[in-house]
Amino acid sequence: MTLLTICQDAANIIGITAPDAVSASTDTNQEGRALVQRYTWQLLTKEGSHTTLAAESQGTMVSIAADFGRFSNDTMWNRTTDRTYYGPLTGSEWQRLLAVVSGGITNYFRIRGGLLLLNPAPPAGESIKFEYITKNWVDESGGTVADADKFTADSQTSVLPEELITLGVIWRFLKIKGLSYEQQFLEYQSRLQEYTQSEGARPILRMSGQSRAILALNVPDSGFGS
């Protein structure tokens, strides 16, 4: 489905004349951006990389990852030193760190003013990897990869579930027009929950206690000591 067919389907369900062109559709762009923020979609999750500078400020996040939206928690790791980065710290946590801690081996980071700040300041040339959620959700070039954060042409598609965008357009249109939209909104919420519960894989929850962590242990299943 394209932007045009999404809006045409929404119009048919609402019961109004389906449009022939909708390249500047406000409702679809609003809905797409809202979906990006509402859930950590595996489709939008990417790995970022950065080579450290010998300074507290490592530059802007958009210079490190041009499509950066937000961090995937607990994924920043220094591949050179094999140490994790804790954060992002709040303003109060960061200022307390600067006031109280004068050294150490624990790494922290903060995002402030769009800048990536590291403490302690690393030496130059270390490799940092992290996962993040891209702000892009529109496939602009037809390559099945999100490369834009809004629709600008009727032929463009979305990597997000198009049914959700259609349902979102419906209830948003009804609300803007001052019409009853509660039932349509409930249907949208229900389908959103179904999509997010089934999107990607889920970890196994063990009720018998702590399981052997893949990263914590590296031992064979048999033949110990051989």
N, C-alpha and C positions, 0 to 999 in steps of 0.2 A: 504494500500500500504506500501511496505517496501522500504528501501534504494535501493535494487536491482530493484524493479519494477519501482520506480521513474526514475532511470537512463535508464532502458530499454525503458520506454515510451518516454523519452526525445530523445533517440537515434532513435527510430522509426519515431518521428516527424521530426527530423533533416534529416533523410534519410541515416543513417549510420548503420553499423552492431550492433545490440544490444549486450551488454556484458553479459557474464555468471557470472561474479563476479566483485564487485566494492567497496570492503570494505574500501578502502582508498581514496574514491572520494573526491577530493579537492573542486570541484564546489558545491556539495551539502552542505558540511559543511560551506563554505563561504556564500552561500545563506541563510542557516538557521540562522547563526549568524547575518547576515544583517537584516533579518526580525525581529529578537528579538529587535534590536536597533531602527528599523524604526517606531514602533507602540507600544502603551501600550496595549498589548493583555490581555483580561480578563482571558484567559486560562493560562497565565503565571503569573498572579497576586496572591500573597500570603500574609498572615499575619505573621509578625514577632513579637517576644516578647523578652523582655530583663528585667532583674532585675538589678537595678542600683547599681553601686559601689560609694563609697564616694570619688569621684575624678572627675577631668575634663575629663580625658580619660576613656572611657568605654570599651576599647579593640578594636580589629579589627572587621570589619563588617562580615568577613567570620567566625569569632568565634561566632558571634551572629546569623547569618544565613549563613550556609555553601554555599548555592546556590545563594547568593545575587548578583543581577546584578545592579539595580539602584532603587532609592526611587520612590514611587508613591507620588506625591507632596501633601502637606498639610494633611498628614495622621498620623503623629507622635503625640501621645497623652499620657500623664501621667495619667494612670488609678487610681493611688493612690491619686493624688492631684486634679484630674479633670481639668488639664490645658494642653493646647496645646504646642507643641514645634515649634518654627518658624525657618525655614531654608530649605535646607542647606545654610548657609551664605557663601559668597565669602571670599577670603582671606582678602580683605580690610575691609569688614564689620566686620569680626571677630576681627581683630586687633583694629579697632575703638571701638568695644564693650569692649575689654579688657582694653583699655586706658581710656575710658570715664565713663563706668558704673562700679560702685564698689559693687552694690547689686541690689536688686529688686526682683519682683515676676514673671517677664516675662522670659520664658524659650527659649533658642536658642540652635541650634546644628550646627555642621560643620563636614564634612568628610575630613580628611587630612591624607595623607599617609596611607589610608586604615583604619584609626582609627575613631571611633565615639567620638566626643568631645561635651560635654554638658556645658552650662553656664546658670545660676550659677551651680557650682558643686552640685549635689543632695546628700542627705543622702543615705546611703546604704539601699537596700531592697525595693525600690519603683518599681512599675510595669509599664513598658512602652510598648505600642503596636504601630505598624506601618504596612503599606502595602508596598510591594516592588515587583519589577519585577524580577523573577528568571532568571538566565542566562541559565538555562537548557531548552531544547526544544526537546530532543530526548528521546523516551521511550525505555530504554535499557533492561528492565526486562519483558516487555509484560504486565504490569499492568495498562496501559492507563494513566500513570503519568510520566511527564518529570523528568528524573533523571540523564541526562547527557547533555553536551553541544556540543557533536559532535557524528557523526556516527562512530562506530568502527566495525560493523558487518553487513552483507548484510540483515539479517533478522530483523534488528531494524526498528522501525517506528518513525514518528514525530507527536507531538501533534498539530503542526502548519498545516495550509491547505496544503495538499500535492500537489494540483494543482499549488499553487504558487511556491513551491520548484521546481517542474518540469519546469515551465515556466522560472524560474530564472536560472536553469541549462542550458536551451536551449540558452538564449541570452548570458550568460557568456561563454559557449563553442564556440559559433560563434565569439564572440569578441576575445577570445584568439587565435583562428585560423586565425584571420585577415579577416573574412568574414563579409558580411553585416548583421547587427543584429538590425537595427533601428526598423523595423516592429515588430519583436519579443519582443523588449524592450517596445514598446508602448502597445502591448497586455498585457505584464506583468504588466505595470503600471496601466492599466485600471482595470485589475482583482484585483490587490492589493487594489485599491481604493474601489472597490465593496465589497471586503471582510472586510475591516476596517470600512466601513460605516454600515455594517450589523452585526458586531461582538459585542455581548453583548447588553445591553439595552441602551436607550438614554433618557435624561431628557426631560420633557415637557417645551417648551419655551412659556411663557405667555406674550402676547402683551399688556395686560390690566394693567400691573404694577406688583409690587412685590407680590408674592404669600406667603401664610402662610408656613413658614419653619417648617419641621417636628421636627427638633431638637430645634428650638427656642421657640416653644409654646407647651404647654401641657394642652389644654382646651377642654371641650366637645363641640360637635356640637349643643347641645341644653341643656335646664335645667340649665342655669347659676345661680349660687347662691343657688341651691337647695341642 
